[in-house]
Amino acid sequence: MNNRHSKNRLQFKITFYIVLLVALIINSVGWFLYFAARHYFDEELGKKLISIAHFAAESIEPDLLVYLKPGDENGEFYGSIQVQLQKFDANFNLTHSYLINPDFKMLVDSKQDGEIGSSVVHLQPHLLELQAALQGNARYTVLYQGNDNIYYKSAFAPLQTKDNTITAICCVDASPEFLQVLVKIKNSILFINSISFVIAVILSFFLAKSIVNPIRKLVTASERMSQGELTRPVEISSRDEIGYLGMVFNSMQEAIRLQHEKLQNRIEEKERLAYLGELSAAVAHEIRNPLNSIELYMGLLQRQINPPAEVASNIVKIHKEIQSLNAIVTSFLKFARQPELVLTKVLLSDLVQESLFLASKDLKEKDIEVRVNLGKKDVTLNADANQLKQALLNVILNAIQSMPQSGTLAINVHNIEENNFILLQISDTGCGISKDNLDKLFQPFFSTRNRGTGLGLAIVKNIVEAHHGIVFVDSEEKKGTTISLKLPMEKA
């Protein structure tokens, strides 16, 4: 249950952060565009209002305006100017247009609301622009909010006589319809942000789901793997990094499965060998006592009866067979006992030379050439000299037996410095081993010859592994065999 909640939290986090990011980007871009558009529109509208104010100012005779006095609102001159201003309102869709004197008092009002000489209250915030107009420069105001809570924008243009005397200022106010464009832009941005938010929520949900679902599969597979189930691969169809992660996970699971099988096989093999060892020891002890008795009574019988030469020859053969059986029993016992090492510092060259000396009789009988290359530096091992010598001797005797008559026995040593190991290779030019038999070579009781117990190389493997080493074989039929012993060197 906790795992499910944690997975849902992950999906929620991914969805939340994607939505937040999209909302921030869209809002930032949207409002940036809005304020940029507002600035551009404000500037363009200001220029347009200045043009209108200039045009209106140029259509009115400025010299006569100085004669307008309070009470002239019903006069013909006042009426003609008022009609002109009303036409400008209609033609240019203005809210209001009017003329003021240099004291910022009303002269002519298109709405007929302002009397001559009355104050224009809403112009108080725009004194800087009005002062600029008195100096002959047309100006427009920023957006401002009127008493009706509607935004307005105004422009002022001077009316100048021929001698550059400013007799009045023409004022025009933009209609709210002009400014509705900004409101529409703002509303459009809000609408786009809302739609984008909804779309972002939907898309991020499915995107988060596409990320979280494969992760859930990996988590479930990991839980199965922790419980020992290694046969069900993760099914992730995407070809992105998560799909690659699933493929790597499956490869890892397969590698663990193979390693687990190998470990199980090794455990089973160890158990089988232990059982065989116990059985071999029991059988060897049961056989050795009767053999010793047979050998003893055979010797007594030979002395008592003083047999003729032919019978004595048969007795000698019986002795040899008894000795052969004793050798087999000894092999059983060596295999049965797990090597108990007595470690000392020994020179590899000494072990090789002593092993060759013990096999020298067999080497001479078959006229086998021996080539030894132990490298430039003599190697020191921390090993049980007797047991390791026994292992070398078993490999050498096995090589001799594979060569019916003559051949070459080569012993080479290679240092593996980076891992502090040596590789001792014993090669022969004998009959070789078939590929089918290579995997069975170190199994107990396996032999390719009619005679022999099949324990020689099994004993070699036990001894080498007891020294934390590895033994492996490379062979080709009719060309020869190389058995390699990888052993740790004595640390300097």
N, C-alpha and C positions, 0 to 999 in steps of 0.2 A: 504494500500500500504506500509506504514511504517512497519507494522507487517511482511509482506512478506519479505521486505528487511532485517529486523532483523533476520528472520529465515534463509535466505540465508547466511547472515554473520556468523551465528552460524555454519552452515554446512561448509562454507569456512574455518572458524577457526579450526574446528575439523580436516578437511582434511589436512590443512596446517601443523598443529602441528604433526599429525601422520606421514605425509611424511617427515617432518623435522627430527623427532625422528628416523624414519627408516633409512633415509639417513645418519644421524650422526653415528648410530650404524654400518651400513654396511661399510661406509667409514672408520670408526675407526678400525673395525676388519680387513677389507681388507688391509688397509695400514700397520697395525701392522703385519699381516701375510707376506706382501711383504717385509718389512724391516727385519723381522725375517728370511725369506727365503734368502734374499740377504746376510745377515750376515753369515748364515749357508753355502750358496753356495760359498761365498767369502773365507771362511775358508777352506772348502773342496777343492776348486780349488787351493788355495795356497799350501795346503799339497801335492796335486797331482803334481803341478809344481815343488815343491822341490824334490819329488821323481824322476821326470824326469831329473831334473838338476843333482842330485846325480848319477843317472844311466849313464848319458852322461859323467860326470866327471870321473867316474870309468873306462870308456871304452877308455879313452885317456891317453897316457903315459905322465906324467907331467914333467919328468926330461928333455926331449928334447925341451920343449917349450921355455926354456930360450935362446935357440940358434936361435930362429926365429928373423930375422932382416928385416927392410924395404927392399923390393926388392925380398924377398923369396916367393912372392905370386904365382910364377909359378913353385916352387920347388915340388918335389915328396912328401916330408913330409907334407908340407902345404896342398897339394892337397888331401892326404889321410885323413887328419883331416877334411877338408872341406866336403869331401864325407860322412864321418861319421855324421857330423852335419846335412847335407841335408837329410840323412836317418832318423835321429831323427825327423826332421821337418815333413817328410812324414808319418812316423809311428805313431807319437803322435799328428798329426794335429796341429803343432806349426806354428806360424807366422814367427818366427825368432829365431835362436839360434847362439851363437857366444862365443868366448873366449876373455877375456881381461886380461892384465897383472896387477900386484899389483899397478901400477900407473893409472889404469883404462883406459889404451889405448888399441886399438884394436889389437888382435893377429890373430884370424881366424874368418871369417864371412861366414855363410852358404849362404848368398845372393850374395857374391862376390862384395859387394858394399864398404866395409870398407877395407882400406889398412892397413898394419901392422904399428902400431905406431900412427894411426890417432885417434882423439878425438871422443868419443861417447857422443854426445850432450844430447840425451834424458835420459842419466843416471844421470844427475846433480841433479834432485829432489830426487834421491834414494841413496845419499851418506851414510846415516846411515845404510841402509841394506848392502851396499857394504863393509863398515868398519867392520860390524859383520861377513861378509863372510871372510875377511882377517884374522879374529881371529879364523877361523875354524868353524863357525856356519852358516848353511844354512838359508836363509831368503827369504820371499816373500813380494812383495809390495802391497799397496792398489790399488784399481782400479784407473787408471789415463787415461786422455783423450789425445790422440795423436794429431799430426798436422792435421790429416785427420778427426778429430772430432769423431773418433771411440775409444771406451773404450778398454784398454789393462790391462794386469796383468803380472808381471814378477817374476822370482825366480832366486836366485843366490846360487851356491854351489862351495866351494873351491876345487882346484886340489892340493893335497899335495903329496910331495915326501916321501920316507921312513923315512927321518929324520924330518918329519912334517913341511917341508918348503913349503909354499904356493907359487906356481909358476904362477898360473892363477886362474881366476874365470870363471866358466861356467854359461852363462846367457841364459835363455829361456823365450820367450814371448808367452803368450797364444793366441790362435787364437780367433778372434771376434766371431767365431761360438760357442765357449764355453760360451761367455757372452751373446749370444742371448737368452739363457734360461731366464735370468733376464728380458729382454725386453718382452719376451712372457708372463712371469708372470705378469708384469706390465700391459700389454695390456689386459690380461685376467681379471685382477682386475677391470680395467676401464670398460670392457664390462659387467662384472657381476654387477658393480655399476649402470650402465645405465639401464640394464634389471630390476634390483631390484627397481630402482627409478620408472620405468614405472609401475611395478607390485604394488608397494606401493601406487602410485597415484590412480590406479584402485580400489584396495582393500579398501583404506582409504575412497574413495568416497562412496563406497557401505556401509562401516561401519558407516560413518557419516550420510548417508541417513537413515540407520536402527535406529540410535539414534534420529535424528532430526524429522523424520516422526511421531513417537509416541508423541514427545513433541509438534509437531504442532497440533496433534489431541487433546492433553490435553489443549493447549492454546485455540483452537477453542471451545472446550467444556466449558472452563472457561468463554469465551465471551458469549456463549449461556446462561450459568447459571447466569451471571451477568444481562442478559436481562430477566430473569425469566423463561427460559425454563429448566425444571428439569426432563424431562422424557426420554431424549436420552442418554444412557450410552456410554462411550468411548469404542471403539472396538480395543483392543491391544492384539494381539495373542501371543506375546513373553512371555516366562516364566522366564525372568530374573528380575532384580530389576525394570526396567522400566515397565514390565508387572505387577509387584506387585504394583507399583505406580498407574498404571491405575486402578487396582482392588480397591485400597484404595480410589482413586478419585471417582469411581462409588459408593462405600459404603458411602462416604461423601455426594455425591449428593443425594443418596436415603434418607440418614438421614435428609438432609436439606429439601427435598421434603416432608417427613413425618412431620417434624417440621412445615413446611409452611402450610401444610394441617391442622395440629392441631391449628395453630395460626388463620388460616382462619375460622375454625369451632368455635374457641373461640370468634372471632370478630362477626361472625354471631349470636352466642348464646347471646353475650352481646347486640347486636342490637335487637335481638328478645325479650330478657328479658326487655330491655329498653322500647320496644314497648308495651310488656305485662304490664309492670309497669305503663306506662302512661294510658293504657286502663283500668287496674285494678283500678287505682286511680279515673279515671273519673266515672267508673261504681260504685265504692264504695261510692263516694260522692252523686251520683244520687240515690243510694239505701238508704243511711243512713238517709237522710232528710225525705222521706216518712215513714221509719221505726220509726223514733223518733215521727213523727206525729201520727202514728198508736198506738204507746205505750202510748202517751199522751191522745188521745181520748178514748183509752180502759180504762185507769184509771178513766177518768171523767165519762164514761158510767157506770163503776162499782159502783161509788159512788152515781150516780143519781138514778139508778134503784134498787139498793139494791137487787141483784139477789138471788134466792134460792141457796142452797148448790151445787146442781148438775151443775147449770149454772156457779157459782163462780169457781168450779173446772175446767171447760172448759176455763174460762177466765185466770186462772193461767197457764194452758197449753199454751194458746196463748202467755202469757208473756214470758214463757220459750223459745218458738220458736222464739219470737222477739229477745230475748237476744242471742240465738244461731246464728240468722242471723247477729246480731251486732258483735258477735265474728268473724264470717266469714269475715264481712266487715273490721274489725280491722286487720285481717290477710292479707287481700288484700292490705290495706294501708301500713302495715309494709313491705310487699314484694315490693310494688311500690316505696317506698322511699329508695334511696341508703343510707346506714348507714352513718350518720355524727357523727364521733367519738368525744367524750369528754374524752381525755386520762388522766388517773391518775394512780398512783401506787397502785395496789390492790394485796391482797394475794389470791393465787389460792384456798387455803383451805376455805377462807370466801365465795368465789363464789360457791364452791361445796356444802358447808353446807347450804347456803341460797337457792340454787336450790333444794336440797333435802327437805328442810323445806316446800317449796312451793308445792312440789309433795307428801308430807307426807300423805295427806288424801287418794290419789289414791294408795299409797304403802300399807297402812293399810287395805284398802278395799279388795285388792287382796292378802293380806298376803305374800308380797314379802320381802325376806331377802336382806338387803343391806350390801355390803362389800366395805369398803373404805380403800385404801392404797395410801397415798399421799407422801410416801417416808420419809426419815429421815430429810430432809431439806425442810422447807417451801419455796415455790417458789413465787417470786414477778413478777407480769406482769405489763407492761405499757399498759393499756387497758381501754376501756369504760366499767365500771363495769355493768351497767344496760343491755347493749346490749349483752355482753358476758354471763351474767347470763341468759338472755332470750334464747340464743343459747343452753346453757347447759340444761335448763329446757325443751326446745323442744326435745332434744335428749333423756332425761330421760323419758318424757311423751311418746315418741314414743316407747321406750323400754318397758314401763309398758303396753302399749296397745298391744304389741306383745305377752304378757304372759296372757292367759285367766284367770288362777287362780294359785296363788303361783308361785314360781320360785326365781331366784337369780339375783340381779342387782349388778354388780361389777364395781367400779371406781378405776382405777390405774393410777399412774403418774410415768413417766420415764424421767430422765434427759438425754438430748443429749448434753453433755458438749462441744464437739469439735465444734459444730455449734451453741451453745448457744440457743438451742430450748428445749421445753418440749413436751412430747407426753402424752396427756390425753386420756385414753381409757375407754369407757363406754360399758360394755358387759352385755348381757341378755341371759337368757336360754329359749327364746321364740320360736316361730314357724320358725324363719329364713326367708330368702329371696331367691327366685330362682335365678339362674345364669342369666336368661333372663331379670330379673328386676333390677339387680344390677346397670347396667349402667344408668338406668332411675331414680334411687332412689332420686337424688338431682334435678331432673327436676321439674319445677313448675307445679302444678295441677296433679302430678302423685301420686296416692295412691293405696295401696293394700287393703284398707278397703272400705266398702260401704259408710261410713260417713267420713267426713273430706274434707278439701280443697286441700290437697296435697301440701301445702305451707310450712309446718313446717320445713322440712329438707332443702328446697330451701332457706328459711330465714337463717338457720344455716350456709349454705355455704356462703351466702352474708356477714354475720357478720364476719365469720372466715377469709375470703379472705380480707375483709376490714382491719383486724388486721395483714395482711401479713402472714397469716397462710394457712394451707392446711387441708382439711377434706377428709377422705377416709373410706371405709367400707369393712369389711370382714364378710361373712355370709355363713352359711350352713343350708339348710332346716332341720327343726325338731330338730336342735341342738342349734341354737341361732345366735346372731349377735353382732359384735363389731364395734362401730363407733369410729374412732380415730381423735382427733383434734391435729394437730401439730402447736404450737404457739411459737413465739419468746419470750424469757425471758427478763426481765429488765436487762440491762448491769450493771455490778458492777462498 
